[in-house]
Amino acid sequence: AMEKSYMSMFLLLVAISCALAKDVGKKETKETTAKPKLPQTLSRGWGDQLIWTQTYEEALFRSKHSNKPLMIIHHLDDCPHSQALKKAFAENKDIQKLAEKFILLNLVYETTDKNLSPDGQYVPRILFIDPSLTVRADITGRYSNRLYAYEPSDASLLYSNMQKALKLLKTEL
């Protein structure tokens, strides 16, 4: 009888360890077969190969010290307009190439700097700041009620505004 209980105890332990081993295996395969979840980068999908700054303060510092204009994109993850603009921005090769000449920051929250919302706190909006840390309120989109808003169809306007921000840099500073 003693042998029988040892045997059933042994089988129970084998069964438990097999079950546990199977669970461990399952977890690993689930994680490895699923598309690897990339860590949330500072680009937030606006251009993963571009260099993005983390904070407004860091962006201002980098702009001032590198003599590059700063481009700030205000957006929200759950805003369909922001999502559409992000997709257009990320897929536009010319914009992505030109963006390399900027200090870049995309924000999913409002800053306390009132200069960044000259005509309200809507999203998406894109503002340019020159290395003298002046917000270029003169570089606007095509909407009179939301001066810094861009839509996916405004990619060429955004591109020319990016060129304008770079040109002003050369002529004014």
C-alpha positions in Angstrom: 0.0 0.0 0.0 2.9 2.3 0.8 4.4 1.7 -2.7 1.1 2.5 -4.3 0.8 5.8 -2.5 4.4 6.7 -3.4 3.7 5.8 -7.0 0.5 7.9 -7.2 2.3 10.8 -5.4 5.1 10.4 -8.0 2.7 10.4 -10.9 0.9 13.4 -9.5 4.2 15.4 -9.2 5.1 14.4 -12.8 1.7 15.5 -14.0 1.9 18.8 -12.2 5.4 19.5 -13.5 4.4 18.6 -17.0 1.4 21.0 -16.8 3.6 23.8 -15.4 6.3 23.2 -18.1 3.6 23.3 -20.7 2.3 26.7 -19.4 5.8 28.1 -19.4 6.3 26.9 -22.9 3.0 28.4 -24.0 3.9 31.8 -22.6 7.1 31.9 -24.5 5.7 30.8 -27.8 2.8 33.3 -27.4 5.2 36.1 -27.0 7.6 35.0 -29.7 5.0 34.2 -32.3 3.1 37.5 -31.7 4.7 40.4 -33.6 7.4 41.7 -31.3 5.9 44.7 -29.5 8.4 47.5 -30.1 8.9 49.8 -27.1 7.0 53.0 -27.5 9.5 55.3 -29.2 9.5 59.1 -29.0 8.4 59.1 -32.6 5.0 57.7 -31.6 4.7 56.6 -35.3 5.5 60.0 -36.9 8.7 58.7 -38.3 10.6 56.0 -36.4 13.9 56.7 -38.2 13.8 60.4 -37.2 15.4 61.7 -34.0 12.7 62.9 -31.6 13.2 64.9 -28.4 11.4 63.8 -25.2 10.4 67.1 -23.7 9.7 70.7 -24.7 12.6 71.9 -22.6 15.0 69.5 -24.3 13.7 70.4 -27.7 14.2 74.2 -27.0 17.7 73.5 -25.7 18.7 71.4 -28.8 17.2 73.9 -31.2 19.1 76.8 -29.6 22.4 74.8 -29.5 22.2 73.2 -32.9 20.8 76.2 -34.7 18.1 74.1 -36.1 14.4 75.1 -36.1 12.1 73.1 -33.8 8.9 71.5 -35.2 6.3 70.7 -32.6 3.4 68.4 -33.4 0.5 68.4 -30.9 -1.7 65.4 -31.3 -3.7 62.8 -29.4 -3.6 59.0 -29.8 -7.3 58.7 -29.8 -8.0 61.6 -32.2 -8.9 60.4 -35.8 -7.6 63.7 -37.3 -4.2 63.2 -35.5 -4.0 59.6 -36.6 -4.8 60.5 -40.2 -2.2 63.3 -40.2 0.4 61.0 -38.5 -0.1 58.4 -41.3 0.3 61.0 -44.0 3.3 62.5 -42.3 5.1 59.2 -41.7 4.4 57.9 -45.3 5.5 61.1 -47.0 9.1 60.6 -48.1 9.8 64.3 -48.8 8.5 65.4 -45.4 10.4 62.6 -43.6 13.6 63.7 -45.4 13.1 67.4 -44.7 12.2 66.6 -41.1 15.8 65.5 -40.5 16.8 69.1 -40.7 14.6 69.9 -37.6 14.7 69.3 -33.9 11.5 67.3 -33.6 9.0 67.0 -30.8 5.5 65.4 -30.8 3.4 66.0 -27.8 0.3 64.1 -26.7 -0.2 66.6 -23.8 -0.4 70.4 -23.6 2.6 72.4 -22.5 2.2 75.2 -20.0 3.8 77.5 -22.7 0.9 79.7 -23.9 3.0 80.5 -27.0 2.4 77.0 -28.3 -1.4 77.6 -28.4 -1.6 81.0 -30.0 -5.1 80.3 -31.2 -6.3 77.5 -29.0 -5.4 74.0 -27.8 -6.7 71.9 -30.7 -5.1 68.9 -32.3 -3.5 68.2 -34.5 -1.5 71.4 -34.8 2.1 72.0 -35.9 4.2 74.9 -34.8 7.7 76.0 -35.7 10.1 77.6 -33.3 13.3 79.1 -34.5 16.6 78.7 -32.6 16.2 82.2 -31.1 13.3 80.4 -29.4 10.7 82.5 -31.2 7.4 80.8 -32.0 6.9 81.3 -35.8 3.2 82.3 -35.6 3.6 83.5 -39.2 3.9 79.9 -40.5 0.4 78.8 -40.8 -1.8 76.1 -42.4 -4.8 76.9 -44.6 -7.5 77.3 -41.9 -8.4 80.7 -40.6 -10.1 79.3 -37.5 -7.3 76.9 -36.7 -4.1 78.5 -38.0 -1.7 75.6 -37.2 -4.0 72.7 -38.2 -3.0 70.4 -41.0 -5.0 67.6 -42.6 -3.5 64.6 -44.6 -4.4 66.5 -47.8 -2.2 69.4 -46.6 1.0 67.5 -46.9 2.4 69.7 -49.6 1.5 72.9 -47.6 3.2 71.4 -44.6 6.3 70.6 -46.7 6.5 74.1 -48.0 6.0 75.5 -44.5 8.9 73.3 -43.3 11.0 74.8 -46.2 9.9 78.2 -45.1 10.9 77.6 -41.5 14.4 76.5 -42.8 14.7 79.5 -45.2 13.7 82.0 -42.5 16.5 80.5 -40.4 19.1 81.4 -43.0 17.8 84.8 -43.8 17.0 86.1 -40.3 19.6 84.6 -38.0 
